Amino acid sequence: MYDDQHQKFRDYKKEFKEMLEFLELQNAEDKTVVDLGCGTGATSLYAADLFKAVYAVDVSDVMIERAKRKIERDVPNLKFANAGFLSYEHEGEPVDLVITKAAFHHLPDFWKQIALLRINRILKMGGLLYIHDVVFQFDPRAYLGKINSWISGFEKVAGEEFKTEVETHIRDEYSTFGWILKGMLEKAGFAVEKCRSADDFVSEYACRKVNELNRGETA
Ligand SMILES: C[S@@+](CC[C@H](N)C(=O)[O-])C[C@H]1O[C@@H](n2cnc3c(N)ncnc32)[C@H](O)[C@@H]1O
């Protein structure tokens, strides 16, 4: 159901290509990746064709099972873990890239900050964190008109059912403002190198790990 719904307005392959262009990565075949909140493999499955190793992590068994069922051949460089932002323990060397797509909004801000501290530990110094999620980039005073037009835009593209999902997202989930997220990233040892958003909602961030946090000070 997730894939059927999302494919009304998403093209996973195109998104993956656009992410690579945005990140301007060199020598992907030598790089390792953790995909946090991998879901049904929208990113991980493409990443496994390109990167040296991909660790696909999700709290939902059901989503991971669905991702595994899509695999058509042996993919020894793709490993799944049933864990979350706040519980995943990465074994082995820190990685070059952490991706999180449409998942970070599941955490309220306090836990986002803790998750970012943990992501710092997963990454090599100089490594990249890519966040793709709903982040509010507009002036808060304009919230009502912005949110109403965003919801009606989704209804046009993906129908009434998805409109209800978008309303639920705004009402019950934890998207945050861009200026808050930037502060949290900096507190966790990241510098925001790039941020883009076509609609002031769906946003992409390329964040460089610039500070190694003292392990004893993080969870
Ligand atoms: C909207 S889906 C996005 C899936 C995928 N990244 C994509 O682009 O289609 C959100 C995913 O986040 C996962 N999730 C929710 N809370 C999480 C957490 N605390 N840690 C890791 N994943 C989480 C859900 O199980 C779900 O698979």
Ligand as a Chemical Component Dictionary entry (heavy atoms), coordinates in Angstrom:
data_LIG
# 
_chem_comp.id                   LIG 
_chem_comp.type                 NON-POLYMER 
_chem_comp.pdbx_formal_charge   0 
_chem_comp.three_letter_code    LIG 
# 
loop_
_chem_comp_atom.comp_id 
_chem_comp_atom.atom_id 
_chem_comp_atom.alt_atom_id 
_chem_comp_atom.type_symbol 
_chem_comp_atom.charge 
_chem_comp_atom.model_Cartn_x 
_chem_comp_atom.model_Cartn_y 
_chem_comp_atom.model_Cartn_z 
_chem_comp_atom.pdbx_ordinal 
LIG C1  C1  C 0  7.422  7.679 5.052  1  
LIG S1  S1  S 1  8.432  6.279 5.318  2  
LIG C2  C2  C 0  9.883  6.642 4.339  3  
LIG C3  C3  C 0  10.545 5.398 3.844  4  
LIG C4  C4  C 0  11.655 5.614 2.815  5  
LIG N1  N1  N 0  12.813 6.295 3.363  6  
LIG C5  C5  C 0  11.155 6.333 1.589  7  
LIG O1  O1  O 0  11.797 7.315 1.158  8  
LIG O2  O2  O -1 10.132 5.915 1.034  9  
LIG C6  C6  C 0  9.017  6.526 6.959  10 
LIG C7  C7  C 0  9.782  5.339 7.512  11 
LIG O3  O3  O 0  10.373 5.728 8.747  12 
LIG C8  C8  C 0  10.325 4.614 9.609  13 
LIG N2  N2  N 0  10.489 5.087 10.988 14 
LIG C9  C9  C 0  9.579  5.633 11.822 15 
LIG N3  N3  N 0  10.137 5.937 13.006 16 
LIG C10 C10 C 0  11.441 5.582 12.913 17 
LIG C11 C11 C 0  12.543 5.614 13.813 18 
LIG N4  N4  N 0  12.404 6.100 15.046 19 
LIG N5  N5  N 0  13.733 5.158 13.401 20 
LIG C12 C12 C 0  13.886 4.672 12.125 21 
LIG N6  N6  N 0  12.868 4.597 11.244 22 
LIG C13 C13 C 0  11.672 5.049 11.621 23 
LIG C14 C14 C 0  8.972  3.966 9.300  24 
LIG O4  O4  O 0  8.934  2.624 9.732  25 
LIG C15 C15 C 0  8.919  4.125 7.789  26 
LIG O5  O5  O 0  9.443  3.004 7.126  27 
# 
loop_
_chem_comp_bond.comp_id 
_chem_comp_bond.atom_id_1 
_chem_comp_bond.atom_id_2 
_chem_comp_bond.value_order 
_chem_comp_bond.pdbx_ordinal 
LIG C1  S1  SING 1  
LIG S1  C2  SING 2  
LIG S1  C6  SING 3  
LIG C2  C3  SING 4  
LIG C3  C4  SING 5  
LIG C4  N1  SING 6  
LIG C4  C5  SING 7  
LIG C5  O1  DOUB 8  
LIG C5  O2  SING 9  
LIG C6  C7  SING 10 
LIG C7  O3  SING 11 
LIG C7  C15 SING 12 
LIG O3  C8  SING 13 
LIG C8  N2  SING 14 
LIG C8  C14 SING 15 
LIG N2  C9  SING 16 
LIG N2  C13 SING 17 
LIG C9  N3  DOUB 18 
LIG N3  C10 SING 19 
LIG C10 C11 SING 20 
LIG C10 C13 DOUB 21 
LIG C11 N4  SING 22 
LIG C11 N5  DOUB 23 
LIG N5  C12 SING 24 
LIG C12 N6  DOUB 25 
LIG N6  C13 SING 26 
LIG C14 O4  SING 27 
LIG C14 C15 SING 28 
LIG C15 O5  SING 29 
# 
